[in-house]
Amino acid sequence: MMTSFSPADEERHRGVHRIKGAATGLLLLVTLVYVLAQRAGNSGAGPWSGYVAAAAEAGMIGALAGWFAVIALFRHPLGLPIPHTAIIPTKKDQLGVSLGEFIGENFLSQDVIRQRLRTVGISSRLGTWLAEPEHAERVTAELATALRGALTVLSDPTVQAITGQAITQRADTHEIGPGIGKVLERVVADGGHKWVVDLVVSRAHDWLVLHRGAVMVAAEGGRPGWTPRFVDKKVGERVYKELLRFCAEMRDMPSHPARDALDRFLTDFASDLHSDMDTRAQVERLKSEVLRCGEVQDLIASAWVTARHMTVAAARDERSELRLRVRASLLSLGARMASETMLRNKVDSWVESTAVHIVTTYRNEITSLITETVAGWDAKHTTRKIEAHIGRDLQFIRINGTVMGSLAGLLIYTVSRALGR
């Protein structure tokens, strides 16, 4: 069903009525002229009456023919079911099909789309436009608004559940042992783990210095019940001194045997992560247990919330690093597109391929939309709306028919009189 008449449609409809009145008035005028000319001729007014009567008679014929042609488009003349009249209301659906086919063949074909896009030169225009700072800023602001809107409407619990499930499923389907082994091999080979060892040993030494009493108590706590207390104290002191000496030596000696032993252990462990199936299975079991831990799932959920809040805040702040980087990237892209032919050709090719794919894939849906939309229109309302849009021009067919008919009738009568003499 088409929508009701708009104020503009009503104004057009009134214009059609005015010009229709003018065309009808002209028909009445030539009819009156014909009657008066015939009466004057019968009264012996002279030869001129014949010329006037012939012109007026042909004008009436032209006006009536024009009236029939125009009225036949929208309704049956005089209400008579004359064949091939009321074309628009009776042929509305066929017109919709023809319109859809016409648009599909002449506007939605590959050749037309490619030729039009090449003529437009989208990449060149877009590059020149984006190279202007105010335009790049405008696009950045629009992108930021769209990003904020998208992130705002997303439901946190839903996204958290989806994110947690996606991460868990992806981790379950990918074995991490060989990957960890490869990274560990590279770290050990490059000596990247040494600063970690240095940090741990240094902190351990400082802790022992500060917590001598706690270490002594711990060492004495494991003594047998029958040993004298002074012996336990000596053992505790000995254990503490050995621990302190060990940490100090490891801290100060890059070639300490314990460091070498640690390197060998890490190298062997990295190799086992590659080749030892038991080690790999243990890593997979540990991975599954960690992923299914409630604290880890809560961490994934909180990570999404934090990331969303940070992104929304960055998109809102005009001077944020995110917006500054996007703006700089757009300016750079615009400058490159305006100056680099290869990039312009690549962008144009991508745009053409995308447009052609969309058109060829959805052409039937587009034409069907036109056909089905027209088929759903009310015939009477459609006729009235079309008449409001083109009826004024059609009424000039009646006026032109009257004028041209009169001239043709006058010419024919004049030639006939000349030949008759």
Protein Blocks (a to p, Z undefined) as FASTA:
>chain_A
ZZdddfklmmmmmmmmmmmmmmmmmmmmmmmmmmmmmmmmmnonajklmmmmmmmmmmmm
mmmmmmmmmmmmmmcehhiacehiaklmmmmmmmmmmmmmmmmmmmmcfklmmmmmmmno
mmlmmmmmmmpmklmmmmmmmmmmmmmmmmmmpcfklmmmmmmmmmmmmmmmpcfklmmm
mmmmmmmmnopmmmmmmmmmmmmmmmmmmmmmmmmmmmmmmpcfkbcfklmmmmmmmmmm
mmmmmmmmmmmmmkbfklmmmmmmmmmmmmmmmmmmklmmmmmmmmmmmmmpmklmmmmm
mmmmmmmmmmmmmmmpmkbmklmmmmmmmmmmmmmmmmmmklmmmmmmmmmmmmmmmmmm
mmmmmmmmmmmmmmmpcfklmmmmmmmmmmmmmmmmmmmmmmmmmmmmmmmmmmmmmmmZ
Z
